[in-house]
Amino acid sequence: MTKETIRLRREGEKPVPVGVHMYCFILPDGTSKEEHYLAISSLIFFPTDHENVFADFVSQFEAQDKLSAPTFMKEKATILWTLLGENGYEGGEYTHFEAGVLQVAIDFLEKNNRDYQKLLEIVEDYLVEQQPNARKEVAISAGAIRFGQENGFFEPLDMTIKEIAESFEVSTSSLNKYYNELNLYYKNWTSSK
């Protein structure tokens, strides 16, 4: 609401999505540097699906001139949360598309009695950092399954690449596109660790 830039110490190594809004309580980080803060509560990330809610809320703030930004936020915070709920926010940090990719992959692996936790961590980070622009979420899910199988993230499936693609109703070229992207991402990810 004030358009000021602050520096907030990261809680961990998980990637932070670009362009999302975030909510937390902050205090100075103890370095005595101006605009350097530490989150004293959990960070809540709002997927870009809710960008319009924040724009509307800021417009409400800008339309008045009586309350400072902190006072406006204190007095009107429940309005923000109500608007988020009305816009479909349910507490998740992924866009509907990203959540769909993850859920389709999870459903497939559960149906095939395979553990998905190890694969999910990589795919979540890939979605956040790379922001793939697929027409269908199932194409990324199918690529993720091949990626997980070929990198030993779960017990191998007795399926060919073509059969995996068919089970997701995507072409093998679409599956391979996201398999290759995930492979490249994973190589970069492991080399940076």
ABEGO torsion letter per residue (X at the ends): XAGBBBBBBBABABBBBBGBBBBBBBBBAGAGBBGBBBBABBBBBBBAAAAAAAAAAAAAAAABAABBAAAAAAAAAAAAAAAAAAAGBAGBABBAAAAAAAAAAAAAAAAAGBBAAAAAAAAAAAAAAAGBBBABAAAAAAAAAAAAAAAGABBBBBBBAAAAAAAAGBBAAAAAAAAAAAAAAAAAAAAAX
